[in-house]
């Protein structure tokens, strides 16, 4: 499902127009981004939790040259899915496989 399809499905489910649905999605994403900037986790009940974690500095080896390089620390976005989402993924895998 791409962004346009998601907006259209949301509009049908909620009864809002596609423009209103698009504004809602943009607002949610903007609010999540502000929370990430502040370092706060974003729990979505029944879906999972998004949080920013700090990845520590580490040494990496370039496989083609064998040179060791120092990778600086950085912030990464982490997602921990809720049990209900894990169940949907498992069901989808059983149907397709």
N, C-alpha and C positions, 0 to 999 in steps of 0.2 A: 504494500500500500504506500503510495507516495503522498506528498503533502496535500495536493489538490484532492485526492481521493479521501484522505483523512478529514479534511475540512468539509467536504460534501457529506460524508457519513455522519459527522458530528452535527451538521445542520439538520439532516433528516431526523436523527435521534432526538435532538433537543427542540426542534420546531423553530429555531432561530434561522435567520437568513445566512447565506454563506459569508457575507461581509461581517456580520456580527460574530459568527463562529471563528472566522479568521482573526478578528480582534481579540477574542477570548484566548485563543491559542497563543497569539503573540504576547498578550499580557502575562499569561502563565509562564512562558519562557523567559520574559524579561524579569519577572519576580524571582524565578529560580536563579537566574544569572546574578542578581543582586545578592541573594543568599550565599551563593558560591563565593562571590567576591568578599563577603564578610566572613567566610570560613564556616558558615552554618550549614548543617545537613538539611536536606529537604525530604521529609518522609511523605510518601503518598500512600495512604491507607489502602490496602488491598493490592498494591502494585509493587512497592519496594521503597528503598531509601537511597537517595543520591547524596554523596558527600565528597568533599575535597580532602585528599590525603597527600602528605608530603612523601615523595619517593626519595630515599636517601642517596647520597653520592655513592657511586660504585665504579669498579674497574671493569671494562669491557675489552674483549679481545676481538680484533678484526679478523674474521675467518680467512679472508683471502691473503692478507699480509702477515698475520700473526702478531701485529703490533698491539700493545696494550694501551688503552686510552682511558682517561678518567672522565666519567659522565657526571656532570654537575647535578646537584639535587634539583628537583622540580616538583610542582604541584600537578596532580592527576585527578581526574574525576573517577570516582568509584561508584558502582551500583550494586546493591544487594537486593535481589528480587524477593518479594513476599512469597509465602507458600502457595497462595492461589495462582500466582503467575507461573511458578514452577510446575504446578499441576497442569496448566494449560499447555506449557511447552512439552511436557511428557505425553499428553494426549495427542498433540499434533505430531509428535515423532512416531507414535504408534499407528496413526492413520496413514502416514506417508511411508512408513518402513515396515 
